[in-house]
Amino acid sequence: MKKTVIFSLVLLTSFSSLANVTEATNKLQDLPSFSGAARCERLAMLLGKDYSKYQEDADSVGQLYIVNAGIKDTRDAKFIMSASKRVNRSYITGVIHGVVGVTGMHDSQVAQMLYDQSCTNNYKGGI
């Protein structure tokens, strides 16, 4: 309990404005150009494919957003990028598990289907 309280206090004082960081994270994770790249990055990772293009696109969009949002603190920027990517990775994992649960398909089949649909055929690139 004591460690949790200390961690919470450190977390709350680590960022210049937790509300601003949270708002920026929510906006970035929902940007289609960012979420598409981050989700394709995750799918490519799961399938053992080259994910560098998607990673570069997500990083480029994220960095541009952070600059345009006026985020100057390096720790805040890293937190925003990391949290936004994690949300999109969790989304992909949830979709895969949901489809597997309903259809009984293997998770790699679902990942490949999503990759083909979203990344191979309809991916438009980052910015």
PENORQUI-V682614 format. One record per helix or strand. SS is the DSSP state (alpha for helix, beta for strand). FROM is the first residue (numbers start at 1). TO is the last residue. Records with the same first field share a line. If there is no record, write none. Layout:
SS->FROM-TO, FROM-TO
This chain:
alpha->2-14, 18-30, 32-47, 52-68, 74-103, 107-120
